[in-house]
Structures are given as structure tokens and as C-alpha cells.
Amino acid sequence: MKKRKYDIVIIGGSIGGTLAALSCAKMGKRVVLTEETKWIGGQFTNQAVPADEHRWVEEFGCTATYRQFRDAVRDYYKNHPYIKEGIKSKKNLNPGEGWVSRICHEPRVSLKILEDMLLPYINKGSITILTETKAIYSKKVEDDIKSITVKSLPTNELIELIGKYYLDATDTGELLPLTSTEYITGAESKDEFNEPHALDTANCEDMQPTTWVAALEYIENEDHTIEKPEMYDFFRNYQMNYDDDVILSWYAPDPDERKKRLYGMFDWITTKDGQQIPPLFTYRRIINKNYFKEEFKLNDVTLLNWPMNDYYLGNIFDNENSEYHKYMAKQQTLSLVYWLQTEADRPDGGKGFKGLKLRGDVLGTEDGLAMAPYIRESRRIKAKFTVVEQDINADIQKTLPHFWDTVGIGCYHIDIHMTTVSNSYFYHTSWPFEIPLGSMIPIKTKNLIASCKNLGTTHLTNGCYRLHPVEWNIGEVAGYLASYCINHNITPAKLYEDKYLVEEFQQLLIKNGIELHWPEDKVHAI
């Protein structure tokens, strides 16, 4: 078995992992980044999820590199050879004009930009990327990880990766059980952290649903109906627990209003009683054909990450039936596609939109589905500090919250989709928040750093710490933290105990374009 030595080993090519590699390289470290799929970039790329961002992102509230990424996305489209002249001058261009995000765009564009950000350091030899590679084994002496063995999925070749620090940047916290690092899953009880909206009894299996995203193009007057999925009849008849509707319908739960909501396909519709029916096709649209010259012959393309394909019937990790639930999550999405093509009610009274076409090429796959499922909730480290509901819930916390050890910021509602056991959902106003350094440091393992959505949050607070810009910030800081600790011959836990060193580390982050606080006079609870 081959052995390779690096300063820092990063397992997981998520957004967090990618940015951790970048910041490590900027600090002069040699790093290896592994990723199970063919694409680095996580939510942006192999999971095919457009960025969920806060309302102030055009002015402030993200790291400098995240702003660089956003600018690069817009520049790609403004410099496209077939873009219309009038689109080039749009200041805050939203390429797909989807209404979930201010920068809806194609996953391959994200991939290119992220790879370009890493390329100077790859060419220098500072960053090595191993795609289609899975961590399978670890060596650990007491609380020190000594190595991680990975396997090439195409060849089964084993490589032992040896480093000073190990960053878990997987979307499901894969290194935590592998290295016997203490972690939690699912929903905590009220007794654990006194969170008002926690369950009365903890349930480690009660997690947010996963979603297997698909890419869909619409071509009018054509028929691209897929073969009937194996589990179509099951999902076609599966009744939701909140009402008498089935999963495959135009109705879905609305956590904000605590009732069901009606959706449509292409256009906003106002009913006679004034109800607004939002169109789901444009919700996560990543290509808007009207932005391009007619000779380019583009059609609109959207990403199918809708309430109807949230898979809440089981979990895809820490579950003896994980592979079955992955299969079922795929089947639910394919069943939704088939239903849209054949049975969905149209405004004209007809049934089905046969012009919907799966676009696997957009996602780098043959089946039209993303390379990996969208993970909302990960394993989470038992951390030096855990962010709880009381820290950010705007009904409890009456002023903008602060952490003395802040290493970044984020903003989103507390957003819990239909969970896998209790089938509960929750949506609540929260404050723009800070990311505490203590939430990234395990209580025991000395040289592992949480670098994705696996940091010290609860089931509830994970609901807003899981977004793209937040994960970006976490990963970027993790790289700086590991590098700083190597340079100062100190562990993250020892650093955390010394307020002077924490302040020095915070100055390093500020110098590298990471915002640590929100401007109090410009933000409010959302």
C-alpha cells in the first residue's frame, strides 16, 4: 500500500473542503483533498443545489473569496459569446433568473470556477486532488489521528494519507465514526440544551430529509417521457401525514404557515381569493433562454429540488438500510419527473408536460440525477461549544447575537424540512449569526477539525448553519486554523483556551477577507 505525507489531509471535496484546501495552500501548506464523486464542490456541483443566500449578500456578509466566486459566476455569463447585449450590463445578474437565489447558474460553471481558484496551487504542487476516492480506515493513538487510508473507487487501490491535521469536510461527517470522534445525529431533547422547540425525547434517527436533485429542460411540442420508474406506484399513492394529499401532487407542506401550500409549473398565478401560486419550474432555474441569442438555440433548464422530492422515509447514513434509502430517494425524484410528464394537472385542463427532458449532461451523469444526494443534516461533532436555538431564535434572543470567538458570519432562517421519524417541520425567524471557533473543535480528538456542516450545532441550529456561504466560511477558516496551529505548534483546543491567541487568529482571518461581525445598524432578524 502506498503512503503519502502531507501537512494537512482533507477528506471530502465539499464546498468546505474545497475552500479549506485553498486557504491551506495560501498559508504555504501541502494538502491532499479527496472526494468520492468526480466533481469537487459539493452543494454547488455534485449535489446540484443553487446557492441559498441572505438579502444583504450583494453588499456585505460573506468572505472575500465567496464574493470573488460570485463575481466569477456573473463574469462567465456576461462574457458568454451568445449572451444578449442587454444582459451584459446587468449589475447583479442572476444567470438563470431562478427565484431561490441571486446567482442561479449551472453546476459546471461552479466547478470550473472552483477548479480555477485552486489551479495555481495545483500547478505549484501545493494541492493534490483525488476524486472518486473514499476514506475507509484510520489509525489513531489515544486522541491523535495518525493516518487515514483511502480507496480509489475505480481501481480499488489503497493509499495511506499521513498528515499533521485531518479536516472532515464530508457532507455527512464520514470521518467522525471512522476516527472514533464523538458525534451526535438527529434531534436532541429539550433536556439536553433547553431548546424550546426541541423534541421531548431525543431521537438520533430523526433527521432532515435528503433530496436527490435532477436537471430538467423543457422543449415545447416534444415528448421526452421517461420509462415508468420501478417505485412510481408506491410514491403515486403515498399519502402525506399532514393532509389527505399524496406526495406526487401540486401540494406540499409550508413550514412557514404551518399548513399545506399549492404550487404550479411555469407562471405565477393569483387565485380568485388572492392566493399566490408560485411556479416551481422557475424556482431553481439555472438557464434562462431569454438571456441568450436565438441562434444559440437554448431552452430553459431547472433543477428539481422541490418539496415533492424531499425524501423523508429514511436516512442514508448510520442506517443499516442506507443503500435502500438512497435507491428510494432516486426513485422518488424519478417518479416526480414521470408524474410531471404524464399526470400533473395543467392550467389548460390537460395532463402532463411531455416536453420535460432529463438533462444528465448538465450534471455529469447519464441518468439525469445529480452525482450525489443533497444532504441537509450531517453527523455533528460533540464540540467545545455548541450553538443552540436560544443563541439565534429572534423570539428568545432580543438583540444581534455575538460570540467572543467568532470566525465568520452567516444568515438564514431556522429551516427544518419534514424529518424522517417524527415527520415534524419547523421554520422560524432568526438573527444573522456568527460562527464560533469552539463549534469547529471536537471535545477530544486533537487533530481533527470540522470543516463542513458537521460542526457543533444542534438539529435545530443546523437548519441555518447548513447553507452554501456558511459552509464556505467554515471550510475556509478550517484551512487557516490547521495552518495556524502547525505554524505555532499548538492544537486547536489549546488555541481555544487562550483568548490572546484567538484574537491573533481572528486578525489573521480579517487580513484574509473574512468578516467576523455583522454591522448592527444594517441588519435585522429574518
DOKOLGU-442347 format. One line per field, with one value per residue (C-alpha): x, y, z. Coordinates in steps of 0.05 Angstrom, whole numbers. Example, Ala and Ser with C-alpha at 12.3 -4.5 7.8 and 13.67 -1.06 7.14 Angstrom:
<filums>
px: c(246:273) .
py: c(-90:-21) .
pz: c(156:143) .
</filums>
This chain:
<filums>
px: c(0:26:39:37:54:23:17:-59:-106:-176:-228:-288:-288:-349:-353:-320:-265:-250:-242:-202:-152:-148:-133:-83:-46:-47:-13:43:19:19:-50:-89:-163:-204:-274:-320:-351:-319:-331:-307:-354:-409:-475:-455:-434:-443:-507:-534:-563:-564:-538:-585:-562:-584:-613:-550:-502:-491:-462:-433:-440:-393:-319:-276:-266:-340:-351:-296:-334:-399:-366:-334:-402:-431:-369:-375:-444:-430:-372:-411:-406:-481:-506:-551:-520:-571:-555:-481:-496:-539:-504:-529:-541:-578:-559:-618:-666:-688:-723:-689:-622:-589:-539:-575:-526:-502:-463:-408:-396:-386:-339:-297:-291:-273:-221:-193:-187:-145:-106:-46:-34:-45:7:54:47:13:-54:-66:-138:-160:-230:-272:-236:-267:-238:-243:-197:-160:-102:-109:-67:-106:-135:-87:-104:-41:-66:-127:-129:-169:-192:-196:-267:-250:-187:-193:-122:-107:-67:-48:-51:-9:-15:-9:-83:-144:-204:-271:-304:-352:-425:-444:-385:-355:-290:-325:-344:-281:-236:-279:-290:-350:-411:-486:-541:-613:-656:-636:-686:-706:-667:-600:-596:-663:-682:-756:-772:-731:-767:-788:-748:-684:-683:-616:-651:-698:-661:-676:-694:-645:-662:-634:-635:-649:-639:-698:-704:-770:-779:-848:-884:-836:-844:-788:-828:-782:-795:-842:-798:-800:-829:-876:-939:-913:-899:-961:-1004:-962:-1004:-971:-981:-1004:-1064:-1101:-1055:-1004:-930:-938:-985:-982:-989:-932:-923:-909:-868:-874:-950:-957:-1005:-1003:-988:-1008:-955:-956:-909:-889:-925:-944:-1020:-1066:-1130:-1198:-1188:-1120:-1076:-1009:-989:-914:-885:-835:-801:-770:-756:-687:-680:-606:-612:-658:-663:-686:-616:-584:-586:-637:-584:-554:-620:-622:-682:-696:-665:-684:-660:-713:-704:-776:-817:-845:-777:-754:-742:-762:-776:-708:-635:-577:-523:-518:-573:-569:-614:-574:-567:-641:-658:-610:-646:-713:-692:-672:-737:-778:-745:-753:-826:-837:-808:-853:-914:-898:-893:-956:-1005:-993:-1052:-1040:-1074:-1109:-1143:-1097:-1050:-974:-916:-886:-834:-796:-729:-678:-611:-558:-503:-516:-499:-444:-487:-525:-589:-606:-596:-541:-477:-494:-555:-565:-550:-585:-563:-497:-466:-444:-383:-390:-355:-321:-381:-450:-495:-565:-633:-631:-569:-604:-680:-705:-763:-714:-651:-674:-610:-559:-521:-445:-393:-326:-291:-326:-292:-345:-417:-480:-554:-615:-680:-682:-709:-725:-757:-802:-760:-750:-781:-827:-845:-841:-821:-802:-789:-772:-745:-672:-617:-558:-508:-434:-395:-359:-290:-308:-361:-307:-264:-280:-282:-227:-196:-136:-121:-189:-226:-299:-298:-369:-439:-412:-394:-423:-495:-560:-613:-648:-590:-561:-623:-590:-515:-520:-523:-472:-439:-436:-404:-356:-336:-328:-283:-241:-230:-214:-156:-129:-138:-99:-44:-40:-36:22:59:51:58:-7:-72:-139:-162:-102:-112:-185:-163:-120:-161:-98:-83:-156:-153:-88:-121:-182:-135:-107:-178:-194:-130:-153:-221:-265:-319:-327:-386:-450:-458:-511:-542:-554:-585:-645:-677:-705) .
py: c(0:69:120:195:250:320:376:371:317:339:285:310:355:394:469:469:420:459:524:491:467:538:571:517:528:604:591:552:482:418:388:330:336:273:269:209:235:261:334:376:430:393:431:475:419:345:357:410:459:534:579:599:668:725:791:832:789:840:890:850:786:737:723:757:692:678:747:731:667:704:755:700:667:731:745:677:693:765:741:684:690:684:726:784:853:880:825:843:909:879:898:840:789:726:679:631:682:630:660:617:651:714:673:612:580:515:466:460:535:528:470:509:569:528:489:555:581:520:514:559:517:451:471:491:423:451:417:345:325:252:246:181:165:143:142:72:65:107:98:133:133:158:225:234:212:183:168:158:102:117:73:92:72:57:16:-6:20:37:97:115:190:218:289:334:353:319:360:327:363:308:326:271:274:209:217:221:147:127:162:148:223:236:259:263:254:271:310:328:330:392:366:369:443:471:488:509:474:411:344:319:256:254:212:202:178:238:278:327:294:285:305:274:331:324:372:385:421:439:432:450:403:345:281:261:217:170:97:88:84:19:52:100:68:70:144:159:132:150:197:255:254:327:322:276:293:245:261:269:328:403:409:408:428:502:504:580:579:510:486:458:503:498:504:509:498:557:621:658:652:692:656:690:694:728:667:668:603:602:567:513:509:578:567:537:553:554:571:627:620:693:716:684:699:657:625:591:551:542:520:535:486:479:437:393:405:415:397:337:302:313:241:233:158:140:162:149:144:110:64:-10:4:64:38:22:93:122:80:103:176:169:133:189:241:199:186:261:271:217:246:316:287:244:262:332:379:435:503:486:426:375:326:324:363:314:365:358:325:298:332:287:323:385:345:300:237:191:183:257:258:292:253:256:270:338:330:378:348:315:278:334:335:339:406:452:498:481:533:525:554:606:636:656:649:721:709:690:729:802:832:813:755:754:701:722:670:687:664:684:700:672:685:642:624:563:517:445:404:344:299:224:198:249:279:347:411:479:548:607:677:681:733:739:698:687:623:607:576:529:496:470:437:366:355:301:287:335:340:336:399:402:435:428:425:376:430:436:455:421:391:458:506:462:486:553:536:489:540:549:615:589:523:563:605:544:508:569:581:507:512:574:542:479:520:568:510:479:545:556:483:485:445:478:460:495:555:559:563:625:687:725:671:670:745:737:683:727:782:731:717:791:801:747:777:740:783:766:811:838:914:924:985:950:882:854:787:749) .
pz: c(0:-19:35:22:71:72:121:121:97:76:68:28:-33:-10:-12:56:34:-29:9:64:11:-17:50:69:4:14:81:46:66:24:25:-5:-19:-31:-60:-71:-136:-199:-181:-123:-99:-61:-59:-117:-164:-149:-109:-158:-108:-126:-71:-15:5:51:29:42:4:-52:-2:56:96:62:56:3:-34:-36:-66:-116:-134:-143:-188:-229:-240:-267:-309:-342:-367:-385:-428:-460:-536:-545:-487:-508:-505:-456:-406:-402:-368:-312:-248:-205:-259:-238:-296:-290:-260:-210:-150:-97:-107:-134:-174:-201:-251:-280:-235:-288:-282:-207:-220:-269:-223:-162:-202:-229:-157:-138:-203:-186:-124:-160:-212:-156:-123:-60:-73:-94:-111:-110:-138:-136:-71:-6:65:93:153:205:252:318:381:441:415:357:286:254:184:140:88:26:-31:-105:-125:-198:-184:-110:-99:-26:-4:67:77:133:158:219:215:186:163:158:100:81:78:126:175:150:188:255:263:224:275:337:345:389:350:351:299:294:343:413:471:510:569:532:515:539:468:468:402:413:420:488:476:436:373:338:275:267:214:158:92:35:-37:-100:-150:-224:-282:-328:-394:-425:-500:-524:-572:-559:-519:-472:-425:-386:-372:-313:-250:-211:-149:-184:-159:-88:-90:-131:-75:-14:29:66:141:146:100:52:-7:-36:-46:-121:-125:-131:-55:-5:68:82:147:149:150:184:131:60:1:-72:-126:-202:-261:-304:-285:-222:-214:-169:-150:-142:-67:-76:-62:-97:-131:-143:-205:-187:-255:-247:-173:-186:-259:-279:-353:-377:-453:-459:-438:-499:-574:-612:-657:-596:-590:-515:-475:-401:-352:-279:-221:-189:-115:-95:-33:-72:-76:-5:17:90:92:120:129:82:136:204:179:162:102:76:5:1:22:-30:-82:-57:-57:-130:-145:-113:-157:-220:-200:-193:-263:-292:-256:-283:-353:-351:-296:-269:-279:-329:-328:-394:-362:-394:-361:-361:-391:-440:-463:-397:-412:-363:-375:-344:-384:-342:-280:-309:-305:-352:-311:-305:-230:-190:-174:-100:-58:-26:48:95:161:178:236:283:328:402:404:453:442:413:380:407:389:444:412:348:354:347:395:450:433:431:402:349:379:387:403:433:388:323:259:209:196:164:157:145:179:224:170:185:128:142:186:178:243:277:209:242:207:233:204:249:248:268:275:228:266:279:273:338:335:391:347:300:353:379:453:450:382:380:305:271:251:230:161:133:163:215:266:336:323:344:299:302:292:236:199:186:191:131:74:19:43:115:95:51:111:156:107:92:167:178:130:164:232:215:183:242:291:251:249:324:345:383:378:364:434:466:420:442:514:502:487:464:412:390:379:339:297:286:259:210:186:178:139:92:79:129:162:236:255:224:220:274:241:175:193:228:245:185) .
</filums>
